[in-house]
Amino acid sequence: NIATVGLEALHALADRMRALGLHAQLWMPCSDFVAAAPELLRLRLPLVLDHMARCDASAGLENAAFQTLLKLLRDEDMWIKLVPHRASSHFPDYDELKPFHRAMVTARPDRALWGTDWPYVRMGDATPDAGHLLDLFDAWTPEEYRRSILVDNPAALYGFA
């Protein structure tokens, strides 16, 4: 995939990224992220975990990797993108991810982001409808956090005026 780099390249780019005010967006399974977290945090870059950190819903909320992820979200310079469809095979409602979504939002509502992941590449019959994704976000997210996640948090991360 030409749009990604490995962790080795991220180490080489970290100083320049930090100087430019960039963040590292990571698409990796939750357990892999948790294992690499000490190394990644030493880079002193904001970390954005894509697709709900690809948490393993079948392992449950009490899974050690997911609980460590929540602790890292609360304590570190990290962000979570609440994009369910590549973290789930339960198209189109992704119901098994709802409790994970809630746990992530509750852990750090000021560091949660929402998106559609458009354009939908190589998804075939599992291509989501952006409107339905927004409906799920609305149903899964407590009202008091919606503006932060949709407006304030992206503005803070991306430096929008």
C-alpha positions in Angstrom: 0.0 0.0 0.0 1.7 3.2 -1.2 -0.2 5.4 1.3 1.3 3.8 4.4 4.7 3.5 6.0 5.9 1.0 8.6 7.0 1.8 12.1 10.6 1.9 11.1 9.9 4.8 8.7 7.8 6.5 11.3 10.9 6.6 13.5 12.8 8.2 10.7 10.1 10.8 10.0 9.1 11.6 13.6 11.4 14.7 14.2 10.3 16.3 10.9 6.6 15.4 11.6 6.8 17.0 15.0 8.4 20.1 13.6 5.6 20.5 11.1 2.9 19.9 13.7 1.8 16.6 12.1 0.4 13.5 13.8 0.8 9.8 13.1 -2.3 8.0 12.0 -2.1 4.3 12.8 -4.2 1.5 11.3 -3.2 -1.6 13.2 -5.0 -4.1 15.5 -5.5 -3.0 19.1 -3.2 -5.7 20.5 -0.4 -4.7 18.1 -0.8 -1.1 19.0 -0.7 -1.9 22.7 2.5 -3.9 22.2 4.1 -1.0 20.2 2.7 1.8 22.4 5.8 2.4 24.6 8.0 2.7 21.5 5.4 4.9 19.7 4.9 7.2 22.6 8.6 7.9 22.8 8.3 9.6 19.4 6.4 12.4 21.1 3.9 12.7 18.2 0.1 12.9 18.6 -1.2 9.4 17.7 -4.5 8.9 15.9 -5.8 5.3 16.0 -8.0 4.7 13.0 -11.0 2.4 12.8 -11.6 2.2 16.5 -8.1 0.8 16.9 -9.4 -2.3 15.1 -10.5 -3.6 18.5 -11.4 -7.3 18.6 -15.0 -7.3 19.7 -15.0 -11.1 20.0 -12.5 -10.7 22.9 -14.9 -8.6 24.9 -14.7 -5.2 26.6 -12.6 -6.7 29.5 -9.9 -7.9 27.1 -6.5 -6.8 28.4 -5.4 -5.1 25.2 -8.6 -3.1 25.0 -8.4 -2.1 28.7 -4.8 -1.0 28.1 -5.9 1.0 25.1 -8.5 2.8 27.2 -5.9 3.6 29.8 -3.6 5.0 27.1 -6.4 7.0 25.6 -7.0 8.6 29.0 -3.4 9.3 29.8 -1.5 9.9 26.6 -1.4 12.2 23.5 -3.8 10.0 21.5 -6.9 10.3 19.5 -9.4 7.6 18.3 -11.4 7.6 15.1 -14.8 6.2 15.6 -15.0 4.5 12.2 -16.6 1.1 12.7 -16.8 -0.6 9.3 -13.2 -1.9 8.9 -13.2 -3.1 12.5 -16.3 -5.2 12.0 -17.7 -7.8 9.5 -21.3 -7.2 10.7 -22.4 -5.0 7.9 -24.3 -2.7 7.9 -25.0 -2.1 11.6 -21.7 -3.2 13.3 -23.7 -3.9 16.5 -20.9 -5.7 18.3 -18.8 -2.5 18.3 -21.4 -0.3 20.0 -20.1 -1.0 23.6 -16.5 -0.4 22.4 -17.6 2.9 20.8 -19.2 3.9 24.1 -16.2 2.9 26.2 -13.8 4.9 23.9 -16.0 8.0 23.9 -16.5 7.8 27.7 -12.7 7.3 28.3 -11.8 10.4 26.4 -14.6 12.4 24.7 -12.2 15.3 24.0 -10.0 13.0 21.9 -12.6 11.1 19.8 -13.1 11.9 16.1 -15.7 10.7 13.7 -15.4 10.0 10.0 -16.8 7.9 7.1 -13.4 6.7 5.7 -14.6 7.8 2.2 -13.7 6.9 -0.5 -14.5 3.3 0.2 -11.8 1.3 -1.5 -12.1 -2.4 -2.0 -15.2 -2.9 0.1 -17.6 -4.4 -2.5 -20.9 -5.4 -1.1 -19.8 -4.2 2.4 -19.5 -0.6 1.3 -21.2 1.5 4.0 -23.6 4.3 3.4 -22.2 7.5 5.0 -25.7 8.6 6.1 -26.2 5.3 7.9 -22.8 5.7 9.6 -23.9 9.1 10.8 -27.1 7.6 12.1 -25.1 5.0 14.0 -22.9 7.6 15.5 -25.9 9.6 16.6 -27.5 6.5 18.2 -24.3 5.3 19.9 -23.0 8.6 21.1 -24.4 10.5 24.2 -25.7 13.9 23.0 -23.4 15.8 25.3 -20.3 14.5 23.3 -21.6 14.9 19.7 -20.5 18.5 19.1 -17.1 17.9 20.6 -16.5 14.8 18.4 -17.9 16.3 15.2 -16.6 19.9 15.5 -14.3 20.8 18.4 -12.0 17.8 18.4 -11.2 17.8 14.7 -10.7 21.6 15.0 -8.2 21.0 17.8 -6.3 18.2 16.1 -6.1 19.7 12.6 -5.8 23.3 13.7 -9.0 24.6 12.1 -9.8 28.2 12.9 
